[in-house]
Amino acid sequence: MLKVTRPTPSHFGIYVTDLERMVSFYTDVFGLTITDRGEGRTFKNTLVFMSASPDQHHQLVIASGRPAEATFSTVMQISFSVPSIQHLRDAWKAAEARGATHIRGLNHGNALSVYMLDPEGNTVEVYIDTPFYVSQPHGDPLDLSRSDEELMRETEAICRADPSFQPIAQWEQQFLSRAPAAGLND
């Protein structure tokens, strides 16, 4: 069970045109596990629930019902955190093989990210956090052909040159001082 002390974003759902293709994309590229599937009783769509974590029944819901003629996705982005830079490379390769397009890397300073459009045009981000903070939005090119060590040295140099730079631990302490008192500081 997810432990929260205030309203916390935990999952999202998207409408799709080709349910099976999209379920395959998200299970194959991101290794999500299907936790449930069925037809809604009051919400008359097919729903497929997926998660990457046993403590959350679902983190993504794929719902049938997106019209085939829909030309624009209203999903700003769907983001997946990964544990290493190599996972970014692996996700790029897997996504490309499963029909993702417009794949590109960006260095946000506080995160290294790969962006793509899934097979139905929804923007997907795969990212790894860094130990640095710089004001957002921030985006430099990210060349994943370089070694992990080179990427982290370059990221730290870029961040330290930014006037808003601080170690992430310092930013987290400032966040806690601004957060509502609903048990966050316990």
N, C-alpha and C positions, 0 to 999 in steps of 0.2 A: 504494500500500500504506500502510495506517495505521501510523504509527510510535508505539510504546508502550514505556514503561520499566517498567511493572508492570501487573497486571491492570486493565483500563480498560473501563468499559461502552462498547459500540460499536453494538449493534443489539438489536432486540426483535422478538418475534413474537406475534401474537394469533390466536386461533381466531375464525372468523366463521361465520354462518349463510348469508348471501347473498354468496358470494365475489365475483361480478362487480360488485355494487353497492358493496361495500367497496373493491375495487380502484379503481373509478371515483372514489369519494370521495377517496381518498388521492392519486391521480394528478392529479385535477382541482383539488382545493383546495390541495395542497401542491407540485404540480409534480414529484412523484417520478417517476423513470424506472424502468420495469420492466426488470430486468436478466436475469431467468430466470423460467421457469415450468415446472412439471411435477408429475408424480405421484411421491411418495416410494416408494422401493423397500422400505425397512424401515418407514418411517413412512407408512402408506397413506392419505395425505391429499393433496389438491392444494395445492401451495405456489406462491405468487407472491412473488418477491424484488424489492425496490424500493430505490432509493438516490437521494440528491440529490447525491452526490459521486462523481467518477470514481475516487477512491482507496479507496472502500469498495464491494465487490461488492453488499452489501445493508446497509441500516440498518433496514429494516422487512420482515418476512415476514408475509404474510397466509395463514393456513392454513384450509382447509375443516374442518368437523367440529364446530363449536359447535352443540349441539342447539337446535332452533327453540324449544323450551320453556324455554330458559335465561332467567331473568328478571333476573339480576343479573350484571353484569360484574365479574370479579375484577381487572381492569386498574385500578390506582389512577390512573395517568395516562400518556399518551403525549405527549411534549413535543417541539416543533419550535422551534428558534431561527431568527429572521428578522433581516435586516440593518437594518430601520428601523421606525419607528412607523407609517408609511404601510402597510407590509406587514401590520401587525396589523389595520388597517382593511380592507385588501383581503382578508385571510384570513377575517375576520368575514363580509363580504359573500358571498364564495364559499362558505363553509361553510353559511351560511344557505340559499343557493340550492340546495345539494346535500343538504339534509335534516338538517343539524345542529340541535340544540335546546339549550335552557338556556344560551344564549350570554351571557357576561358578562365585563366587564373588571375586573382587579384590579391595584392598584399594590403590589408587594411591596417597594418601595424599591430593592432590588438588581436588580429586573426589572419591566418592564411586561408584563402577561400578558392574554391572552384565553383563557377556558376555554369548553368546549362539550362536548356529548355527540354523538359521531358517530352515524350512522344506526342502529347496533346498541347504543347506550348506553355505549360506552367513553368515559371522560373524556380529552379532548385539550386540551393547552395549546399556545398559540403565544406566544412571548415574545421580548423584546429585553432584553439586559442593560443596566444603567446603570453609571456609574462609581462607584457608592456601595455601601457595605455597611451593613446593619443586621441584627440578629439575626432569625432566622426561627423560626416562621412570623410573617409580617407581611402584612396585606392591607387596603388602603384601596380605596375605589371608584375606578375608572378611567373617565373620560369621554373617549372618543376623538373626540368632536366638537370638542374644544378643540385649539388649535394645538400642534405639537410643542414649540415654545418654552415655552408655558404649562405643558405637562405636565412638562417637564424642570425648570423653575423650581419648580413645586409639589413634585415628587419630591425635589429637593435640600433644600427647606425641611423637608419631612416627615422626611427622613433626618437632617438636622442637629439636629432637635429630639429625636431618639431617643438615649438615653445610649450605645447600642452603636455609634453611627455611626463610620465611618472610610472614607477613600477606598479603592476596591477594590484599588489597588496595594499599600496597606499590608496589607490582609487577605490578598492573595496571598503577600506575603513571610512573614506569620505561618503560612500554610498550608505553605509550603516548609519552614519550621523544624520543623513537626510531622510532615511526610511521611516515610515510610520512606526509608532511604538508598539504595534500589535505583536509583541513577543519576538521580534526579529533580533533584538539585542540581548536576548537571554543566552 
